[in-house]
Every structure is written in structure tokens, then in C-alpha cells.
């Protein structure tokens, strides 16, 4: 488990650095960067806990929760943009980070007040205190809600036939289902009060993210220079346009409203 967490964190971190150096970034790329940074931090955090490195820096204990709060809206907006095939799905991205940022700040403040500065024999986990357990549960539910809302958006788009359902859309939905399964592992860790199960859930999310990165690196919205998607043919729209054009031409000939 330790090596898996480290490998996943390093791969996602390298991908994030590549995106930071890319040009012509759009809001979706910034969401991806923030989400990947948060996920890489969580994976490397749990690796440091298992390896015994984090006991030397107890001030960082519990900081993964702040990263989780920020990862949820980043994940939601990134997946939503991909489901919409590149069109802007929301008007303002920053609005979705207000509540998670407040929760992340509260989590960091709690850690600063409760974790001693000197070396501790063991890093506190999810269930070391009621307050920490509540914060971890809220972070987990926030991530789960992001996955569920993305799946619901995919279902609505599919029913409304609002997107061309290209390889980006088709590739995103199965991974969202996998993320939901990983979220269920995280939720089950609270049922059984098992920190190792929580780490396994985080490792599963990291594995899915690495798999998605490696299978979609050649196309999709990982490339900021991707040309805009062509307009999909809409027979009913084209028919209406032809009818309106003929009516407009007849109006110009008979009434001459331009005079």
C-alpha cells in the first residue's frame, strides 16, 4: 500500500507540473491543476504516515482534510466541463470554492490548535477525536456529492441529447462510476471506523486518476491548444433556419423594411 500511494502521488504530481507549464490555460485546466495537486498531496500524505516520516513534522497532521475540501469542487467542475464537451458549464467557477475554502480553513485552524508542535509518537487519524471524524466525514461526503452530481449531469445530458457524446463524454462516465465505488469505500471506513480502509479508498481514487490520465493524455481537455469542437448538425435547426431565411427574403422584396 505504501509504494502504491507514493507511485500514484508522484505520477499525478508530474502531470500537474506539466499542466502548470502549459500555455493558453482555460478555467477547466486550473480546476484540474488544483484538483490534481490536492489529490497528490493526500496520497503523499498517507504515504508519509505509513512510512513514519510525518511524525517528525506533526504540524502537518490532518492537513490532508483541507486538500480534500478543495479537491471536491475542482473534481466536480473538471468532470462537468468534460461532460459538456468543452463548453463552459457554469458562469463563475470561483463560487463553487467559497464553502470548501471556508471548511479547509477551519480544518487547518483546528489542526493548528490541537496538534502539538513537538514530535508525536503517532499521527492522529480520522477517528482520533469526534471533531476530526466529523471534518473527515464532511470532506468525504463533499467528494461523494461531487461524483453523484457529475453522474446526474451526465444522465441529464444523455436524455436531453445536448452533447455529441464523443469519446470524451463516453470516457468520462465509466470513470465517474469507478470514483463513486471508491467513495463508497471511504464512506465504509466511517462505518467500520477503520483508518486503513480510508487509506485504501484514497489509494483507489489515486489509481483511477492515474488510469484516466494515462488513457486520456493524448486527447481530451488535457491539451489547452485543442481546437474548438465543430457544431453538431441539427436537422430541425437547419430546417427552421431555411424557413426563416426564405420568409426574410420575401419580406425584403415585398415590404422593403430597410427603406
C-alpha positions in Angstrom: 0.0 0.0 0.0 2.8 2.4 0.9 4.5 2.0 -2.5 1.2 2.4 -4.3 0.4 5.6 -2.6 3.8 7.0 -3.4 3.8 6.0 -7.0 0.3 7.4 -7.6 1.2 10.7 -5.9 4.3 11.1 -8.0 2.6 10.4 -11.3 -0.2 12.8 -10.5 2.2 15.4 -9.3 4.2 15.2 -12.6 1.1 15.5 -14.6 0.1 18.6 -12.6 3.5 20.2 -13.2 3.1 19.6 -16.9 -0.2 21.4 -16.8 1.3 24.3 -14.9 3.8 24.8 -17.7 1.2 24.6 -20.4 0.1 27.7 -22.2 -3.4 29.0 -23.1 -4.9 27.6 -20.0 -8.7 27.8 -19.5 -10.7 27.5 -16.3 -11.0 23.8 -16.7 -7.2 23.5 -16.7 -6.9 25.4 -13.4 -9.6 23.2 -11.9 -7.6 20.2 -13.0 -4.4 21.6 -11.6 -5.9 22.4 -8.2 -7.7 19.0 -8.0 -4.6 17.0 -9.0 -2.4 19.0 -6.5 -4.9 18.2 -3.8 -5.1 14.5 -4.7 -1.3 14.2 -5.0 -0.9 15.9 -1.6 -3.4 13.4 0.0 -1.6 10.4 -1.5 1.8 11.5 -0.4 0.5 12.5 3.0 -0.8 8.9 3.6 2.5 7.6 2.2 4.4 9.7 4.7 2.2 8.5 7.5 2.7 4.8 6.6 6.5 5.4 6.1 6.7 7.1 9.5 8.0 10.4 8.1 5.2 12.6 9.2 5.8 12.0 12.9 8.8 14.3 12.5 6.6 17.1 11.2 3.5 16.9 13.4 2.4 20.4 12.3 1.2 18.8 9.0 -1.0 16.3 10.8 -4.5 16.4 9.5 -3.7 18.8 6.6 -5.0 16.2 4.1 -8.5 17.2 5.1 -8.0 20.7 3.8 -6.8 19.3 0.5 -9.9 17.1 0.3 -12.2 20.0 0.7 -10.5 21.8 -2.2 -10.4 18.7 -4.4 -14.2 18.2 -4.4 -15.2 21.3 -6.3 -12.1 21.0 -8.6 -13.1 17.5 -9.4 -16.8 18.4 -10.0 -16.1 21.3 -12.3 -13.4 19.5 -14.3 -15.6 16.4 -14.9 -18.6 18.7 -15.7 -16.6 20.6 -18.3 -15.5 17.3 -20.0 -19.1 16.0 -19.9 -20.2 19.2 -21.7 -17.5 18.5 -24.4 -15.6 21.7 -23.7 -18.4 24.3 -23.4 -18.4 26.3 -20.2 -20.8 24.5 -17.9 -21.0 27.3 -15.2 -20.9 31.0 -15.3 -18.5 31.5 -12.4 -16.1 28.8 -11.2 -14.9 30.7 -8.1 -18.4 30.5 -6.5 -18.1 26.7 -6.1 -14.9 27.1 -4.0 -16.3 29.5 -1.3 -17.7 26.9 1.1 -14.9 24.3 0.6 -12.3 27.1 1.2 -14.1 28.0 4.4 -14.1 24.4 5.5 -10.5 23.9 4.5 -9.5 27.0 6.6 -11.5 25.7 9.6 -9.8 22.3 9.3 -6.3 23.9 9.2 -7.2 26.1 12.2 -8.4 23.0 14.1 -5.2 21.2 13.3 -3.1 24.2 14.5 -5.0 24.3 17.8 -5.0 20.6 18.6 -1.8 19.1 17.1 1.3 19.7 19.3 4.4 21.2 17.7 6.8 18.7 19.1 7.4 15.3 17.7 4.5 12.9 18.5 4.6 9.1 18.7 1.6 8.7 16.3 -0.2 10.9 13.8 -3.9 11.3 14.6 -6.2 9.6 12.1 -9.8 10.0 11.1 -11.2 8.8 14.4 -8.7 10.3 16.9 -11.4 12.8 18.1 -15.1 13.5 17.4 -14.3 16.8 15.7 -11.7 15.3 13.4 -14.1 12.5 12.5 -16.8 15.0 11.6 -14.5 17.0 9.5 -13.3 13.9 7.7 -16.9 12.7 7.2 -17.9 16.1 5.7 -14.9 16.1 3.4 -15.8 12.5 2.2 -19.5 13.4 1.7 -18.5 16.5 -0.2 -16.4 14.5 -2.6 -19.1 11.9 -2.9 -21.7 14.6 -3.7 -19.4 15.9 -6.5 -19.3 12.5 -8.1 -23.0 12.0 -7.8 -23.8 15.4 -9.2 -21.5 14.8 -12.2 -23.2 11.4 -12.9 -26.6 13.2 -12.6 -25.4 15.8 -15.1 -24.3 13.1 -17.5 -27.7 11.4 -17.2 -29.5 14.7 -18.0 -27.2 15.4 -20.9 -27.8 11.9 -22.3 -31.5 12.2 -22.0 -31.6 15.8 -23.5 -29.2 14.8 -26.2 -27.4 18.1 -25.6 -23.9 16.8 -26.4 -22.5 14.8 -29.3 -21.5 12.0 -26.8 -18.0 11.8 -28.3 -15.1 9.9 -26.8 -14.6 12.5 -24.0 -18.2 12.0 -22.8 -18.1 8.3 -23.2 -14.7 8.0 -21.5 -15.7 10.2 -18.5 -18.8 8.3 -17.4 -17.2 4.9 -16.6 -14.5 6.7 -14.6 -17.2 8.6 -12.7 -18.8 5.3 -11.8 -15.4 4.0 -10.6 -14.9 7.2 -8.5 -18.3 6.5 -6.9 -17.3 3.0 -6.0 -14.1 4.4 -4.4 -16.2 7.0 -2.5 -18.3 4.1 -1.1 -15.0 2.6 0.3 -14.3 5.9 2.0 -17.8 6.0 3.5 -17.5 2.4 4.7 -14.4 3.4 6.6 -16.6 5.5 8.8 -19.0 2.6 9.3 -16.2 0.3 10.5 -14.0 3.1 12.0 -11.0 1.9 10.1 -8.2 4.3 9.1 -6.6 1.7 6.8 -9.9 1.4 4.9 -9.9 5.2 4.4 -6.3 5.0 3.0 -7.4 2.2 0.7 -10.2 4.3 -0.6 -7.8 7.2 -1.2 -5.4 4.9 -3.0 -8.3 3.6 -5.2 -9.1 7.2 -6.1 -5.5 7.8 -7.0 -5.4 4.7 -9.1 -8.5 5.7 -11.1 -7.0 9.2 -11.6 -3.7 7.8 -12.8 -5.6 5.4 -15.2 -7.7 8.3 -16.5 -4.6 10.4 -17.0 -2.7 7.7 -18.9 -5.6 6.7 -21.1 -6.7 10.3 -22.0 -3.4 12.1 -22.2 -3.4 12.0 -26.0 -6.6 13.9 -26.4 -9.4 15.4 -24.4 -9.0 18.7 -22.5 -5.6 18.0 -21.2 -4.3 19.9 -24.2 -5.1 23.6 -23.9 -4.4 24.0 -27.6 -7.2 21.7 -28.6 -9.2 23.3 -31.4 -12.9 24.1 -30.7 -15.3 21.4 -31.4 -17.3 21.8 -34.6 -21.0 22.5 -34.3 -23.1 19.4 -34.4 -25.6 19.2 -37.3 -29.2 19.7 -36.1 -31.7 18.9 -38.8 -34.6 20.6 -37.1 -32.5 23.8 -36.6 -31.3 23.8 -40.2 -34.9 23.4 -41.4 -36.1 26.3 -39.3 -33.2 28.4 -40.5 -34.0 27.7 -44.1 -37.7 28.6 -43.5 -36.8 31.8 -41.7 -34.3 32.8 -44.5 -37.0 32.4 -47.1 -39.5 34.4 -45.1 -37.0 37.1 -44.6 -36.1 37.3 -48.3 -39.8 37.6 -49.1 -40.3 40.3 -46.6 -37.4 42.3 -48.0 -38.9 42.1 -51.5 -42.5 43.0 -50.6 -42.4 45.4 -47.6 -38.8 46.6 -48.0 -38.4 47.4 -44.3 -34.8 48.6 -44.9 -36.0 51.7 -46.7 
